[in-house]
Amino acid sequence: MRFWGLQFRDLRALAWVVVILGLGTLTVAGRPQRDEPSSAKAATNQSQIARGRYIVEGVAMCGMCHTPRNDSGVVETGKALDGAALWLMPAHPTESWPLKAPRIAGTPPASDDDMVRLLTTGVWKDGTRLRSPMPQFRMNREDAEAVVAYLRSLTPQAGD
């Protein structure tokens, strides 16, 4: 058996190299021998939330529609992603134009799986495409999961 150009006579020697180099977790009957420490899981979750925040705030700009504005039209950052009346209207009136963007902070309006599906396909939980002005996102699964993790980490400020 060869690994990195080295010859190993048995699987045990290869397993020790993998363990020593930290390339994986040995398994017995398909189960890990050691669990990832909870601090590593927390760090992974924090990293995922940070990535979701970056996407929501810096790329997708979700707050432009999902955050209320004051009388001057300025976004109320204290109520971020709490849902808002849409300030953007179509050039030609249409029945299908929504009047309000839902709250997505803390408790998005769908399950995690439905939200990931929405962000990866542009299809809502009832099988329909979202109406304008909602962008038809085509995120990869990891980015969509990061967005959902970030939204779930928020505490909504407005009442229902």
N, C-alpha and C positions, 0 to 999 in steps of 0.2 A: 504494500500500500504506500502511495506517495502523497506527501503533503508539503507544499512549498518546496518541492524539489528534493525533500528528504525521504529516505526509505524507512518504513516502519514495518517490523515483522509481525506485529499484532495490533489489534484495535486498542488495547489498553494504553500502549505508548502514545498513540495518536490522541486518545482521550485526555491524557495528562497534559500534552502540549496545548490542547484546546483550553483546558481549565487554567493552566499557568498563564497563557497569553490572554485570558479573559475573552475569548472569542465566542463563548456560548455557555449554556448551562447544560450539564449532563442530564440525561433523562433516563428514567427507569419506567418501563411500561407506559411511556408517553407522558409521564408527569415530571415536572421540574424537581430537581433535588433540593434546590434552594429558591426561595421566593425573592423577588425584587424587594429591597428594603422600602418601607413605607415612605421614608424621606425621598427616595428616588422616584417613587410614584407621585408624590406631592410635587416634586420639582418638574416632572414630566407634565403634570396637570397645569402647573403654573406657566410652564413654557407654552403649552397649548392655548391657555387663556390669553397670554400675551400676544401670541400670533393671531388669535381671533380678534383681539382688540385692534391690532394693527390693520387687519383686513376691514373690520367694521368702520373704524374711524378714519383710516388713512387711504383706503383703496375704494371700497364700496360706497363710502360716505352715507351710510344708512341714516345718520342723524339729520340729514337735510330734510327728510320727509317724516321720519318717525319721532322727531323731537318737536315739542310745541315751540311756538314763537310768541314773543310779547307783542304789544300793540304797535311797536315800531318795526316789527318784522325780524327782530334779532332772536336767534336760537336761545332758548332757555336751558343752559347747560345743566342746571340743577334738576331738570326733569328729562335727562337724556334718555332717548328711546322709549319714552312712556306713551307713545302714540300721539297723533296730532291731526288737526284738520289740515288738509293739503292746501298749500299756498300756491301750488302750481296748477294751472288750468290749461286745457287744450285750446288751440287756436280756433277750432270749430267744435261747439258743444256736442257731446256724445253721451248716450245713456250709460255706457259701461264705465265711464270715468269715476273712480272712487272718490268720495268726499273726505275720507279719513284714512290715515295710515295707522294700522294697529300697534298697540304696545308690543314691543319685542324684548324689553328689558325684564329679566328675571323669569318670566313665564311666557315664552313665545306662544303664539296661537295654535300650535300643533306639537305633536310628539317630536322627540329628537330625530327619529327616523324620517318622519315627514318633512322636517325642516332640512335635513341633509338632502333628501330627494329634491326638494324645492331648489336648493342652492346648487345642486349638481345637474339638474335637468330643466329647471324652469317650470316644472309641473307641480301644481298644488295637490293637496291630499285628496281632493275629489276628482283628480285626473284632468283638470282643466289647466290651461296655461294662465299665468298671472296677467292681469290687465295692466295696461300702461297707467301710470308712469313707472311701475315697478320693473326694474331691469330683469331680463331673462338670463340670470347668471348661469354659468357653466363651470363652476368651481370643481377642482378635484376633491375627492372624498376627504382627504386630510384637512384641507382648508375649510371645507364645509363643517366638519366636526369641530374644528377650532373655533369657528364663528359661533356654533351652537354652545360650546363650552363657555365662551365669553359671555354670550347673552344670558345663559343660566346663572353665571356668577354675579350678575348685577342685581341690585335691589331696586324695584320700581319705586318711584317717588309719588306718582299720582294715584288717586283711588280709582277703582274700576268704574 
